[in-house]
Amino acid sequence: MAAILIRNLPAATHHALKQRARHYGCRMEAEARAILAQAVQKEIPVRLGSALNALARPGGGFNLKLKRDSTPTRGAELS
């Protein structure tokens, strides 16, 4: 398993982490691992249109005139 060393951690952050670990009844290192794991597991949604536009922008971008179909759709009929 990998390890990291965090230098120059502010004293207030260290104290808050220690208090939080004490609150949850675990070691400070375990609490730091849990916080980091939760932070990196949050997914950032990829917006396909925005990504394609960013790729095309250097070449002049897209200038599409699209008309949205606002007709309501029907749900599938399951029998």
Distance bins in CASP14 RR format, pairs under 12 A and 6 or more apart:
PFRMAT RR
TARGET T0000
AUTHOR 0000-0000-0000
RMODE 2
METHOD distances of the structure
MODEL  1
1 33 0 0 0 0 1 0 0 0 0 0 0
2 33 0 0 0 0 0 1 0 0 0 0 0
2 36 0 0 0 0 0 1 0 0 0 0 0
3 29 0 0 0 0 1 0 0 0 0 0 0
3 32 0 0 0 0 0 1 0 0 0 0 0
3 33 0 0 0 0 0 1 0 0 0 0 0
4 29 0 0 0 0 0 1 0 0 0 0 0
4 32 0 0 0 0 1 0 0 0 0 0 0
4 33 0 0 0 0 0 1 0 0 0 0 0
4 36 0 0 0 0 1 0 0 0 0 0 0
5 29 0 0 0 0 0 1 0 0 0 0 0
5 32 0 0 0 0 0 1 0 0 0 0 0
6 13 0 0 0 0 1 0 0 0 0 0 0
6 14 0 0 0 0 1 0 0 0 0 0 0
6 17 0 0 0 0 0 1 0 0 0 0 0
6 28 0 0 0 0 0 1 0 0 0 0 0
6 29 0 0 0 0 0 1 0 0 0 0 0
6 32 0 0 0 0 1 0 0 0 0 0 0
6 33 0 0 0 0 0 1 0 0 0 0 0
6 35 0 0 0 0 0 1 0 0 0 0 0
6 36 0 0 0 0 1 0 0 0 0 0 0
7 14 0 0 0 0 0 1 0 0 0 0 0
8 14 0 0 0 0 0 1 0 0 0 0 0
9 15 0 0 0 0 0 1 0 0 0 0 0
9 16 0 0 0 0 0 1 0 0 0 0 0
9 17 0 0 0 0 1 0 0 0 0 0 0
9 18 0 0 0 0 0 1 0 0 0 0 0
9 28 0 0 0 0 0 1 0 0 0 0 0
9 32 0 0 0 0 1 0 0 0 0 0 0
10 16 0 0 0 0 1 0 0 0 0 0 0
10 17 0 0 0 0 0 1 0 0 0 0 0
11 17 0 0 0 0 0 1 0 0 0 0 0
11 18 0 0 0 0 0 1 0 0 0 0 0
12 18 0 0 0 0 0 1 0 0 0 0 0
12 19 0 0 0 0 0 1 0 0 0 0 0
13 19 0 0 0 0 0 1 0 0 0 0 0
13 20 0 0 0 0 0 1 0 0 0 0 0
13 28 0 0 0 0 0 1 0 0 0 0 0
13 32 0 0 0 0 0 1 0 0 0 0 0
13 35 0 0 0 0 0 1 0 0 0 0 0
14 20 0 0 0 0 0 1 0 0 0 0 0
14 21 0 0 0 0 0 1 0 0 0 0 0
14 28 0 0 0 0 1 0 0 0 0 0 0
14 31 0 0 0 0 0 1 0 0 0 0 0
14 32 0 0 0 0 0 1 0 0 0 0 0
15 21 0 0 0 0 0 1 0 0 0 0 0
15 22 0 0 0 0 0 1 0 0 0 0 0
15 28 0 0 0 0 0 1 0 0 0 0 0
16 22 0 0 0 0 0 1 0 0 0 0 0
16 23 0 0 0 0 0 1 0 0 0 0 0
16 28 0 0 0 0 0 1 0 0 0 0 0
16 31 0 0 0 0 0 1 0 0 0 0 0
16 32 0 0 0 0 0 1 0 0 0 0 0
16 35 0 0 0 0 0 1 0 0 0 0 0
17 23 0 0 0 0 0 1 0 0 0 0 0
17 24 0 0 0 0 0 1 0 0 0 0 0
17 26 0 0 0 0 0 1 0 0 0 0 0
17 27 0 0 0 0 0 1 0 0 0 0 0
17 28 1 0 1 0 0 0 0 0 0 0 0
17 29 0 0 0 0 1 0 0 0 0 0 0
17 30 0 0 0 0 0 1 0 0 0 0 0
17 31 1 0 0 1 0 0 0 0 0 0 0
17 32 1 0 0 1 0 0 0 0 0 0 0
17 33 0 0 0 0 0 1 0 0 0 0 0
17 34 0 0 0 0 0 1 0 0 0 0 0
17 35 1 0 0 1 0 0 0 0 0 0 0
17 36 0 0 0 0 0 1 0 0 0 0 0
18 24 0 0 0 0 0 1 0 0 0 0 0
18 25 0 0 0 0 0 1 0 0 0 0 0
18 26 0 0 0 0 0 1 0 0 0 0 0
18 27 0 0 0 0 1 0 0 0 0 0 0
18 28 1 0 1 0 0 0 0 0 0 0 0
18 29 0 0 0 0 0 1 0 0 0 0 0
18 30 0 0 0 0 0 1 0 0 0 0 0
18 31 0 0 0 0 1 0 0 0 0 0 0
18 32 0 0 0 0 0 1 0 0 0 0 0
19 25 0 0 0 0 0 1 0 0 0 0 0
19 28 0 0 0 0 1 0 0 0 0 0 0
19 31 0 0 0 0 1 0 0 0 0 0 0
20 26 0 0 0 0 1 0 0 0 0 0 0
20 27 0 0 0 0 0 1 0 0 0 0 0
20 28 0 0 0 0 1 0 0 0 0 0 0
20 30 0 0 0 0 0 1 0 0 0 0 0
20 31 1 0 1 0 0 0 0 0 0 0 0
20 32 0 0 0 0 1 0 0 0 0 0 0
20 34 0 0 0 0 1 0 0 0 0 0 0
20 35 0 0 0 0 1 0 0 0 0 0 0
21 27 1 0 0 1 0 0 0 0 0 0 0
21 28 1 0 1 0 0 0 0 0 0 0 0
21 29 0 0 0 0 1 0 0 0 0 0 0
21 30 1 0 0 1 0 0 0 0 0 0 0
21 31 1 1 0 0 0 0 0 0 0 0 0
21 32 0 0 0 0 1 0 0 0 0 0 0
21 33 0 0 0 0 0 1 0 0 0 0 0
21 34 0 0 0 0 1 0 0 0 0 0 0
21 35 0 0 0 0 1 0 0 0 0 0 0
22 28 0 0 0 0 1 0 0 0 0 0 0
22 30 0 0 0 0 0 1 0 0 0 0 0
22 31 0 0 0 0 1 0 0 0 0 0 0
23 31 0 0 0 0 1 0 0 0 0 0 0
24 30 0 0 0 0 1 0 0 0 0 0 0
24 31 1 0 0 1 0 0 0 0 0 0 0
24 32 0 0 0 0 0 1 0 0 0 0 0
24 33 0 0 0 0 0 1 0 0 0 0 0
24 34 0 0 0 0 1 0 0 0 0 0 0
24 35 0 0 0 0 0 1 0 0 0 0 0
25 31 0 0 0 0 1 0 0 0 0 0 0
25 34 0 0 0 0 0 1 0 0 0 0 0
26 32 0 0 0 0 1 0 0 0 0 0 0
26 33 0 0 0 0 1 0 0 0 0 0 0
26 34 1 0 0 1 0 0 0 0 0 0 0
26 35 0 0 0 0 0 1 0 0 0 0 0
27 33 0 0 0 0 1 0 0 0 0 0 0
27 34 0 0 0 0 0 1 0 0 0 0 0
28 34 0 0 0 0 0 1 0 0 0 0 0
28 35 0 0 0 0 0 1 0 0 0 0 0
29 35 0 0 0 0 0 1 0 0 0 0 0
29 36 0 0 0 0 0 1 0 0 0 0 0
30 36 0 0 0 0 0 1 0 0 0 0 0
30 37 0 0 0 0 0 1 0 0 0 0 0
31 37 0 0 0 0 0 1 0 0 0 0 0
31 38 0 0 0 0 0 1 0 0 0 0 0
32 38 0 0 0 0 0 1 0 0 0 0 0
32 39 0 0 0 0 0 1 0 0 0 0 0
33 39 0 0 0 0 0 1 0 0 0 0 0
33 40 0 0 0 0 0 1 0 0 0 0 0
34 40 0 0 0 0 0 1 0 0 0 0 0
34 41 0 0 0 0 0 1 0 0 0 0 0
35 41 0 0 0 0 0 1 0 0 0 0 0
35 42 0 0 0 0 0 1 0 0 0 0 0
36 42 0 0 0 0 0 1 0 0 0 0 0
44 50 0 0 0 0 0 1 0 0 0 0 0
44 51 0 0 0 0 0 1 0 0 0 0 0
45 51 0 0 0 0 0 1 0 0 0 0 0
46 52 0 0 0 0 0 1 0 0 0 0 0
46 54 0 0 0 0 0 1 0 0 0 0 0
47 53 0 0 0 0 1 0 0 0 0 0 0
47 54 0 0 0 0 1 0 0 0 0 0 0
48 54 0 0 0 0 0 1 0 0 0 0 0
48 55 0 0 0 0 0 1 0 0 0 0 0
49 55 0 0 0 0 1 0 0 0 0 0 0
49 56 0 0 0 0 1 0 0 0 0 0 0
49 57 0 0 0 0 0 1 0 0 0 0 0
49 61 0 0 0 0 0 1 0 0 0 0 0
49 62 0 0 0 0 1 0 0 0 0 0 0
49 64 0 0 0 0 0 1 0 0 0 0 0
49 66 0 0 0 0 0 1 0 0 0 0 0
50 56 0 0 0 0 0 1 0 0 0 0 0
50 57 0 0 0 0 0 1 0 0 0 0 0
50 62 0 0 0 0 0 1 0 0 0 0 0
51 57 0 0 0 0 0 1 0 0 0 0 0
52 61 0 0 0 0 1 0 0 0 0 0 0
52 62 1 0 0 1 0 0 0 0 0 0 0
52 64 0 0 0 0 0 1 0 0 0 0 0
53 59 0 0 0 0 0 1 0 0 0 0 0
53 60 0 0 0 0 0 1 0 0 0 0 0
53 61 1 0 0 1 0 0 0 0 0 0 0
53 62 1 0 0 1 0 0 0 0 0 0 0
53 63 0 0 0 0 0 1 0 0 0 0 0
53 64 0 0 0 0 1 0 0 0 0 0 0
54 60 0 0 0 0 0 1 0 0 0 0 0
54 61 0 0 0 0 1 0 0 0 0 0 0
54 62 0 0 0 0 0 1 0 0 0 0 0
55 61 0 0 0 0 1 0 0 0 0 0 0
55 62 0 0 0 0 1 0 0 0 0 0 0
56 62 1 0 1 0 0 0 0 0 0 0 0
56 63 0 0 0 0 1 0 0 0 0 0 0
56 64 0 0 0 0 0 1 0 0 0 0 0
57 63 0 0 0 0 0 1 0 0 0 0 0
END
